[in-house]
Every structure is written in structure tokens, then in C-alpha cells.
Amino acid sequence: MSGDAGKWRGLYVELMAKFCLERGIHRQEFNHVFTMSRLAGFSPSELQLLLCGDQSPSWTREDILNYWRRSWATPATARASNGSSTC
């Protein structure tokens, strides 16, 4: 990936996060977005995981390689890495 593409992707992510936090849920009352009656079925730890994600994930080398293969590999490199071909 070229440097320009990475710069634009980073800018997009930054602007989307800013929009979501400043103009999205942040400006609404939490209860209008997530009604308490619908959240009642979750435990506090489940809600924390849903809203905040896993704060200390344990990544293995294989996890990272699998993520990279799915996220960044082009169809040609994905075929090359698993030995398959288009024919």
C-alpha cells in the first residue's frame, strides 16, 4: 500500500470517529440509543465487553497472520499463499 493510501485511510478513520463521538451517540441521551429494558438481559461484564471491547486481548502469531490474510491480502496473494490457482 502506498503512503498516500495509508494517509487517507488514517484521515478517514479519524474523521469518522470524530463524527460518531461528537455528532452521533454523544449528542443523544444514552437511553434513547440503548434502552435500559433491552439492556437488562446483559450482565455488567457483558455490557462492558459490548461497549468497550476486550481491553487486554491475547493475540497469537496465527491470529495476526489470519487477520492479515483476510484484511490485506489481494485475491492473487491469497491464492498464492494457500497454493490454489484460478485454473
N, CA, C and O atoms as a Tinker XYZ file with bonds, in Angstrom:
   348  protein
     1  N      0.857000   -1.175000    0.000000    73     2
     2  CA     0.000000    0.000000    0.000000    64     1     3
     3  C      0.897000    1.230000    0.000000    63     2     4     5
     4  O      1.885000    1.293000    0.732000    81     3
     5  N      0.549000    2.183000   -0.810000    73     3     6
     6  CA     1.368000    3.392000   -0.873000    64     5     7
     7  C      1.135000    4.260000    0.350000    63     6     8     9
     8  O      0.140000    4.112000    1.061000    81     7
     9  N      2.082000    5.178000    0.582000    73     7    10
    10  CA     1.968000    6.074000    1.728000    64     9    11
    11  C      0.734000    6.952000    1.665000    63    10    12    13
    12  O      0.107000    7.214000    2.692000    81    11
    13  N      0.371000    7.416000    0.456000    73    11    14
    14  CA    -0.812000    8.270000    0.317000    64    13    15
    15  C     -2.082000    7.536000    0.714000    63    14    16    17
    16  O     -2.942000    8.103000    1.388000    81    15
    17  N     -2.208000    6.272000    0.298000    73    15    18
    18  CA    -3.403000    5.497000    0.650000    64    17    19
    19  C     -3.508000    5.340000    2.162000    63    18    20    21
    20  O     -4.594000    5.458000    2.729000    81    19
    21  N     -2.380000    5.075000    2.812000    73    19    22
    22  CA    -2.390000    4.942000    4.269000    64    21    23
    23  C     -2.761000    6.239000    4.960000    63    22    24    25
    24  O     -3.472000    6.239000    5.964000    81    23
    25  N     -2.268000    7.360000    4.407000    73    23    26
    26  CA    -2.582000    8.672000    4.978000    64    25    27
    27  C     -4.089000    8.942000    4.877000    63    26    28    29
    28  O     -4.709000    9.391000    5.841000    81    27
    29  N     -4.668000    8.666000    3.711000    73    27    30
    30  CA    -6.102000    8.912000    3.526000    64    29    31
    31  C     -6.946000    7.984000    4.381000    63    30    32    33
    32  O     -7.979000    8.391000    4.913000    81    31
    33  N     -6.504000    6.721000    4.515000    73    31    34
    34  CA    -7.259000    5.782000    5.355000    64    33    35
    35  C     -7.248000    6.263000    6.808000    63    34    36    37
    36  O     -8.275000    6.225000    7.486000    81    35
    37  N     -6.082000    6.715000    7.283000    73    35    38
    38  CA    -5.984000    7.225000    8.650000    64    37    39
    39  C     -6.855000    8.446000    8.853000    63    38    40    41
    40  O     -7.505000    8.576000    9.890000    81    39
    41  N     -6.877000    9.346000    7.876000    73    39    42
    42  CA    -7.716000   10.539000    7.969000    64    41    43
    43  C     -9.191000   10.156000    8.001000    63    42    44    45
    44  O     -9.962000   10.718000    8.779000    81    43
    45  N     -9.585000    9.206000    7.164000    73    43    46
    46  CA   -10.978000    8.743000    7.145000    64    45    47
    47  C    -11.388000    8.187000    8.510000    63    46    48    49
    48  O    -12.440000    8.540000    9.045000    81    47
    49  N    -10.553000    7.321000    9.060000    73    47    50
    50  CA   -10.865000    6.722000   10.367000    64    49    51
    51  C    -10.967000    7.808000   11.433000    63    50    52    53
    52  O    -11.882000    7.785000   12.255000    81    51
    53  N    -10.042000    8.748000   11.424000    73    51    54
    54  CA   -10.057000    9.835000   12.405000    64    53    55
    55  C    -11.333000   10.674000   12.288000    63    54    56    57
    56  O    -11.973000   10.981000   13.294000    81    55
    57  N    -11.696000   11.041000   11.068000    73    55    58
    58  CA   -12.886000   11.875000   10.868000    64    57    59
    59  C    -14.171000   11.121000   11.206000    63    58    60    61
    60  O    -15.097000   11.707000   11.767000    81    59
    61  N    -14.241000    9.833000   10.873000    73    59    62
    62  CA   -15.434000    9.047000   11.210000    64    61    63
    63  C    -15.580000    8.902000   12.718000    63    62    64    65
    64  O    -16.686000    9.010000   13.249000    81    63
    65  N    -14.479000    8.658000   13.407000    73    63    66
    66  CA   -14.542000    8.540000   14.867000    64    65    67
    67  C    -14.983000    9.863000   15.480000    63    66    68    69
    68  O    -15.813000    9.886000   16.389000    81    67
    69  N    -14.432000   10.955000   14.987000    73    67    70
    70  CA   -14.811000   12.274000   15.495000    64    69    71
    71  C    -16.289000   12.541000   15.252000    63    70    72    73
    72  O    -16.987000   13.035000   16.138000    81    71
    73  N    -16.770000   12.218000   14.055000    73    71    74
    74  CA   -18.183000   12.423000   13.745000    64    73    75
    75  C    -19.069000   11.596000   14.674000    63    74    76    77
    76  O    -20.030000   12.108000   15.249000    81    75
    77  N    -18.737000   10.318000   14.812000    73    75    78
    78  CA   -19.568000    9.440000   15.644000    64    77    79
    79  C    -19.595000    9.890000   17.100000    63    78    80    81
    80  O    -20.640000    9.851000   17.748000    81    79
    81  N    -18.440000   10.316000   17.611000    73    79    82
    82  CA   -18.367000   10.701000   19.017000    64    81    83
    83  C    -18.944000   12.086000   19.291000    63    82    84    85
    84  O    -19.560000   12.304000   20.334000    81    83
    85  N    -18.750000   13.018000   18.367000    73    83    86
    86  CA   -19.197000   14.382000   18.622000    64    85    87
    87  C    -20.604000   14.657000   18.123000    63    86    88    89
    88  O    -21.326000   15.453000   18.724000    81    87
    89  N    -21.002000   14.021000   17.045000    73    87    90
    90  CA   -22.307000   14.320000   16.471000    64    89    91
    91  C    -23.269000   13.155000   16.520000    63    90    92    93
    92  O    -24.463000   13.323000   16.275000    81    91
    93  N    -22.770000   11.989000   16.830000    73    91    94
    94  CA   -23.602000   10.794000   16.842000    64    93    95
    95  C    -24.183000   10.533000   18.220000    63    94    96    97
    96  O    -24.971000   11.324000   18.738000    81    95
    97  N    -23.790000    9.434000   18.793000    73    95    98
    98  CA   -24.320000    8.999000   20.085000    64    97    99
    99  C    -24.045000   10.028000   21.171000    63    98   100   101
   100  O    -24.875000   10.231000   22.057000    81    99
   101  N    -22.904000   10.670000   21.114000    73    99   102
   102  CA   -22.518000   11.610000   22.172000    64   101   103
   103  C    -23.581000   12.683000   22.403000    63   102   104   105
   104  O    -23.826000   13.071000   23.545000    81   103
   105  N    -24.203000   13.158000   21.350000    73   103   106
   106  CA   -25.193000   14.231000   21.495000    64   105   107
   107  C    -26.577000   13.715000   21.861000    63   106   108   109
   108  O    -27.468000   14.511000   22.158000    81   107
   109  N    -26.770000   12.448000   21.847000    73   107   110
   110  CA   -28.059000   11.874000   22.206000    64   109   111
   111  C    -27.984000   11.351000   23.632000    63   110   112   113
   112  O    -26.903000   11.099000   24.164000    81   111
   113  N    -29.121000   11.198000   24.224000    73   111   114
   114  CA   -29.133000   10.560000   25.537000    64   113   115
   115  C    -28.894000    9.074000   25.346000    63   114   116   117
   116  O    -29.450000    8.456000   24.438000    81   115
   117  N    -28.080000    8.517000   26.191000    73   115   118
   118  CA   -27.730000    7.102000   26.086000    64   117   119
   119  C    -28.978000    6.230000   26.053000    63   118   120   121
   120  O    -29.036000    5.253000   25.307000    81   119
   121  N    -29.965000    6.576000   26.849000    73   119   122
   122  CA   -31.185000    5.785000   26.950000    64   121   123
   123  C    -31.971000    5.758000   25.639000    63   122   124   125
   124  O    -32.710000    4.804000   25.393000    81   123
   125  N    -31.831000    6.775000   24.794000    73   123   126
   126  CA   -32.523000    6.768000   23.512000    64   125   127
   127  C    -31.842000    5.850000   22.510000    63   126   128   129
   128  O    -32.482000    5.344000   21.588000    81   127
   129  N    -30.563000    5.638000   22.688000    73   127   130
   130  CA   -29.819000    4.761000   21.787000    64   129   131
   131  C    -29.915000    3.316000   22.256000    63   130   132   133
   132  O    -30.206000    2.417000   21.466000    81   131
   133  N    -29.672000    3.101000   23.530000    73   131   134
   134  CA   -29.732000    1.772000   24.138000    64   133   135
   135  C    -30.760000    1.808000   25.258000    63   134   136   137
   136  O    -30.450000    2.240000   26.369000    81   135
   137  N    -31.964000    1.366000   24.984000    73   135   138
   138  CA   -32.996000    1.404000   26.024000    64   137   139
   139  C    -32.637000    0.432000   27.144000    63   138   140   141
   140  O    -32.174000   -0.681000   26.897000    81   139
   141  N    -32.858000    0.870000   28.361000    73   139   142
   142  CA   -32.494000    0.068000   29.520000    64   141   143
   143  C    -33.246000   -1.261000   29.546000    63   142   144   145
   144  O    -32.699000   -2.269000   29.995000    81   143
   145  N    -34.480000   -1.277000   29.074000    73   143   146
   146  CA   -35.240000   -2.532000   29.088000    64   145   147
   147  C    -34.590000   -3.576000   28.191000    63   146   148   149
   148  O    -34.640000   -4.768000   28.492000    81   147
   149  N    -33.979000   -3.140000   27.089000    73   147   150
   150  CA   -33.315000   -4.089000   26.188000    64   149   151
   151  C    -31.939000   -4.493000   26.699000    63   150   152   153
   152  O    -31.444000   -5.566000   26.353000    81   151
   153  N    -31.323000   -3.664000   27.504000    73   151   154
   154  CA   -30.007000   -3.988000   28.044000    64   153   155
   155  C    -30.098000   -4.814000   29.329000    63   154   156   157
   156  O    -29.086000   -5.327000   29.808000    81   155
   157  N    -31.296000   -4.945000   29.884000    73   155   158
   158  CA   -31.467000   -5.630000   31.168000    64   157   159
   159  C    -31.046000   -7.095000   31.115000    63   158   160   161
   160  O    -30.701000   -7.668000   32.149000    81   159
   161  N    -31.066000   -7.705000   29.950000    73   159   162
   162  CA   -30.692000   -9.113000   29.831000    64   161   163
   163  C    -29.195000   -9.358000   29.887000    63   162   164   165
   164  O    -28.754000  -10.506000   29.946000    81   163
   165  N    -28.412000   -8.292000   29.869000    73   163   166
   166  CA   -26.950000   -8.430000   29.902000    64   165   167
   167  C    -26.412000   -8.179000   31.302000    63   166   168   169
   168  O    -26.936000   -7.356000   32.052000    81   167
   169  N    -25.362000   -8.902000   31.633000    73   167   170
   170  CA   -24.682000   -8.651000   32.905000    64   169   171
   171  C    -23.788000   -7.425000   32.726000    63   170   172   173
   172  O    -23.490000   -7.040000   31.595000    81   171
   173  N    -23.354000   -6.804000   33.831000    73   171   174
   174  CA   -22.446000   -5.656000   33.711000    64   173   175
   175  C    -21.174000   -5.980000   32.923000    63   174   176   177
   176  O    -20.711000   -5.159000   32.131000    81   175
   177  N    -20.614000   -7.162000   33.136000    73   175   178
   178  CA   -19.394000   -7.513000   32.406000    64   177   179
   179  C    -19.672000   -7.711000   30.917000    63   178   180   181
   180  O    -18.824000   -7.389000   30.086000    81   179
   181  N    -20.848000   -8.237000   30.570000    73   179   182
   182  CA   -21.204000   -8.378000   29.154000    64   181   183
   183  C    -21.391000   -7.017000   28.494000    63   182   184   185
   184  O    -20.963000   -6.808000   27.360000    81   183
   185  N    -22.035000   -6.088000   29.210000    73   183   186
   186  CA   -22.211000   -4.737000   28.672000    64   185   187
   187  C    -20.871000   -4.045000   28.474000    63   186   188   189
   188  O    -20.654000   -3.372000   27.466000    81   187
   189  N    -19.985000   -4.210000   29.425000    73   187   190
   190  CA   -18.659000   -3.601000   29.294000    64   189   191
   191  C    -17.946000   -4.155000   28.065000    63   190   192   193
   192  O    -17.325000   -3.398000   27.318000    81   191
   193  N    -18.027000   -5.464000   27.848000    73   191   194
   194  CA   -17.394000   -6.064000   26.687000    64   193   195
   195  C    -18.036000   -5.567000   25.398000    63   194   196   197
   196  O    -17.331000   -5.297000   24.427000    81   195
   197  N    -19.368000   -5.441000   25.371000    73   195   198
   198  CA   -20.061000   -4.952000   24.176000    64   197   199
   199  C    -19.702000   -3.511000   23.850000    63   198   200   201
   200  O    -19.484000   -3.175000   22.686000    81   199
   201  N    -19.639000   -2.667000   24.855000    73   199   202
   202  CA   -19.415000   -1.241000   24.631000    64   201   203
   203  C    -17.943000   -0.868000   24.504000    63   202   204   205
   204  O    -17.601000    0.058000   23.768000    81   203
   205  N    -17.069000   -1.582000   25.215000    73   203   206
   206  CA   -15.654000   -1.196000   25.265000    64   205   207
   207  C    -14.730000   -2.177000   24.554000    63   206   208   209
   208  O    -13.578000   -1.849000   24.272000    81   207
   209  N    -15.217000   -3.358000   24.268000    73   207   210
   210  CA   -14.359000   -4.366000   23.654000    64   209   211
   211  C    -13.440000   -5.007000   24.677000    63   210   212   213
   212  O    -13.444000   -4.644000   25.853000    81   211
   213  N    -12.662000   -5.954000   24.218000    73   211   214
   214  CA   -11.704000   -6.643000   25.080000    64   213   215
   215  C    -10.498000   -5.727000   25.274000    63   214   216   217
   216  O     -9.801000   -5.399000   24.313000    81   215
   217  N    -10.257000   -5.320000   26.503000    73   215   218
   218  CA    -9.202000   -4.356000   26.792000    64   217   219
   219  C     -7.815000   -4.985000   26.902000    63   218   220   221
   220  O     -6.813000   -4.272000   26.934000    81   219
   221  N     -7.752000   -6.297000   26.960000    73   219   222
   222  CA    -6.437000   -6.947000   27.007000    64   221   223
   223  C     -6.495000   -8.263000   26.224000    63   222   224   225
   224  O     -6.414000   -9.344000   26.809000    81   223
   225  N     -6.634000   -8.164000   24.904000    73   223   226
   226  CA    -6.710000   -9.392000   24.105000    64   225   227
   227  C     -5.372000  -10.124000   24.093000    63   226   228   229
   228  O     -4.314000   -9.510000   24.229000    81   227
   229  N     -5.434000  -11.411000   23.931000    73   227   230
   230  CA    -4.201000  -12.201000   23.828000    64   229   231
   231  C     -4.116000  -12.712000   22.394000    63   230   232   233
   232  O     -4.794000  -13.667000   22.014000    81   231
   233  N     -3.267000  -12.052000   21.608000    73   231   234
   234  CA    -3.106000  -12.380000   20.196000    64   233   235
   235  C     -1.970000  -13.382000   20.023000    63   234   236   237
   236  O     -0.884000  -13.227000   20.581000    81   235
   237  N     -2.251000  -14.395000   19.244000    73   235   238
   238  CA    -1.187000  -15.325000   18.875000    64   237   239
   239  C     -0.656000  -14.921000   17.498000    63   238   240   241
   240  O     -1.282000  -14.136000   16.786000    81   239
   241  N      0.479000  -15.455000   17.144000    73   239   242
   242  CA     1.046000  -15.191000   15.822000    64   241   243
   243  C      0.058000  -15.613000   14.739000    63   242   244   245
   244  O     -0.121000  -14.908000   13.746000    81   243
   245  N     -0.579000  -16.760000   14.933000    73   243   246
   246  CA    -1.538000  -17.275000   13.950000    64   245   247
   247  C     -2.761000  -16.360000   13.828000    63   246   248   249
   248  O     -3.271000  -16.165000   12.725000    81   247
   249  N     -3.235000  -15.797000   14.940000    73   247   250
   250  CA    -4.350000  -14.841000   14.892000    64   249   251
   251  C     -4.005000  -13.652000   14.002000    63   250   252   253
   252  O     -4.805000  -13.237000   13.163000    81   251
   253  N     -2.819000  -13.117000   14.192000    73   251   254
   254  CA    -2.397000  -11.940000   13.430000    64   253   255
   255  C     -2.247000  -12.276000   11.958000    63   254   256   257
   256  O     -2.675000  -11.503000   11.101000    81   255
   257  N     -1.646000  -13.412000   11.654000    73   255   258
   258  CA    -1.491000  -13.813000   10.249000    64   257   259
   259  C     -2.844000  -14.046000    9.583000    63   258   260   261
   260  O     -3.046000  -13.644000    8.437000    81   259
   261  N     -3.770000  -14.690000   10.287000    73   259   262
   262  CA    -5.106000  -14.916000    9.731000    64   261   263
   263  C     -5.829000  -13.606000    9.482000    63   262   264   265
   264  O     -6.487000  -13.448000    8.453000    81   263
   265  N     -5.718000  -12.663000   10.409000    73   263   266
   266  CA    -6.342000  -11.352000   10.222000    64   265   267
   267  C     -5.739000  -10.656000    9.009000    63   266   268   269
   268  O     -6.460000  -10.103000    8.178000    81   267
   269  N     -4.428000  -10.687000    8.912000    73   267   270
   270  CA    -3.772000  -10.034000    7.789000    64   269   271
   271  C     -4.210000  -10.651000    6.464000    63   270   272   273
   272  O     -4.492000   -9.940000    5.499000    81   271
   273  N     -4.262000  -11.950000    6.428000    73   271   274
   274  CA    -4.659000  -12.632000    5.185000    64   273   275
   275  C     -6.061000  -12.224000    4.754000    63   274   276   277
   276  O     -6.307000  -11.990000    3.570000    81   275
   277  N     -6.970000  -12.140000    5.701000    73   275   278
   278  CA    -8.349000  -11.760000    5.372000    64   277   279
   279  C     -8.471000  -10.283000    5.041000    63   278   280   281
   280  O     -9.246000   -9.919000    4.156000    81   279
   281  N     -7.734000   -9.426000    5.721000    73   279   282
   282  CA    -7.916000   -7.990000    5.607000    64   281   283
   283  C     -7.099000   -7.336000    4.514000    63   282   284   285
   284  O     -7.584000   -6.425000    3.842000    81   283
   285  N     -5.874000   -7.779000    4.324000    73   283   286
   286  CA    -4.963000   -7.036000    3.462000    64   285   287
   287  C     -4.554000   -7.771000    2.206000    63   286   288   289
   288  O     -4.129000   -7.148000    1.233000    81   287
   289  N     -4.676000   -9.067000    2.213000    73   287   290
   290  CA    -4.221000   -9.822000    1.057000    64   289   291
   291  C     -5.152000   -9.593000   -0.125000    63   290   292   293
   292  O     -6.373000   -9.586000    0.029000    81   291
   293  N     -4.579000   -9.411000   -1.282000    73   291   294
   294  CA    -5.377000   -9.315000   -2.502000    64   293   295
   295  C     -5.781000  -10.723000   -2.894000    63   294   296   297
   296  O     -5.177000  -11.682000   -2.412000    81   295
   297  N     -6.778000  -10.882000   -3.749000    73   295   298
   298  CA    -7.156000  -12.249000   -4.163000    64   297   299
   299  C     -5.972000  -13.022000   -4.743000    63   298   300   301
   300  O     -5.849000  -14.224000   -4.509000    81   299
   301  N     -5.104000  -12.347000   -5.494000    73   299   302
   302  CA    -3.950000  -13.037000   -6.078000    64   301   303
   303  C     -2.979000  -13.521000   -5.010000    63   302   304   305
   304  O     -2.492000  -14.648000   -5.086000    81   303
   305  N     -2.691000  -12.682000   -4.012000    73   303   306
   306  CA    -1.750000  -13.105000   -2.970000    64   305   307
   307  C     -2.387000  -14.136000   -2.055000    63   306   308   309
   308  O     -1.692000  -15.003000   -1.524000    81   307
   309  N     -3.697000  -14.057000   -1.864000    73   307   310
   310  CA    -4.370000  -15.063000   -1.041000    64   309   311
   311  C     -4.279000  -16.431000   -1.713000    63   310   312   313
   312  O     -4.039000  -17.436000   -1.043000    81   311
   313  N     -4.473000  -16.476000   -3.046000    73   311   314
   314  CA    -4.360000  -17.745000   -3.772000    64   313   315
   315  C     -2.929000  -18.266000   -3.718000    63   314   316   317
   316  O     -2.695000  -19.462000   -3.547000    81   315
   317  N     -1.987000  -17.358000   -3.866000    73   315   318
   318  CA    -0.573000  -17.766000   -3.857000    64   317   319
   319  C     -0.178000  -18.316000   -2.495000    63   318   320   321
   320  O      0.590000  -19.274000   -2.408000    81   319
   321  N     -0.701000  -17.711000   -1.430000    73   319   322
   322  CA    -0.289000  -18.155000   -0.094000    64   321   323
   323  C     -0.895000  -19.493000    0.289000    63   322   324   325
   324  O     -0.327000  -20.208000    1.114000    81   323
   325  N     -2.053000  -19.854000   -0.302000    73   323   326
   326  CA    -2.631000  -21.151000    0.048000    64   325   327
   327  C     -2.435000  -22.188000   -1.052000    63   326   328   329
   328  O     -2.942000  -23.306000   -0.954000    81   327
   329  N     -1.695000  -21.817000   -2.103000    73   327   330
   330  CA    -1.341000  -22.783000   -3.134000    64   329   331
   331  C     -2.417000  -23.011000   -4.170000    63   330   332   333
   332  O     -2.210000  -23.827000   -5.068000    81   331
   333  N     -3.553000  -22.339000   -4.103000    73   331   334
   334  CA    -4.603000  -22.550000   -5.089000    64   333   335
   335  C     -4.358000  -21.667000   -6.296000    63   334   336   337
   336  O     -3.587000  -20.710000   -6.232000    81   335
   337  N     -5.002000  -21.986000   -7.373000    73   335   338
   338  CA    -4.873000  -21.168000   -8.575000    64   337   339
   339  C     -6.252000  -20.912000   -9.152000    63   338   340   341
   340  O     -7.246000  -21.484000   -8.701000    81   339
   341  N     -6.300000  -20.047000  -10.154000    73   339   342
   342  CA    -7.587000  -19.697000  -10.750000    64   341   343
   343  C     -8.002000  -20.681000  -11.827000    63   342   344   345
   344  O     -9.135000  -20.628000  -12.306000    81   343
   345  N     -7.099000  -21.587000  -12.220000    73   343   346
   346  CA    -7.404000  -22.528000  -13.312000    64   345   347
   347  C     -7.981000  -23.809000  -12.765000    63   346   348
   348  O     -8.299000  -24.719000  -13.530000    81   347
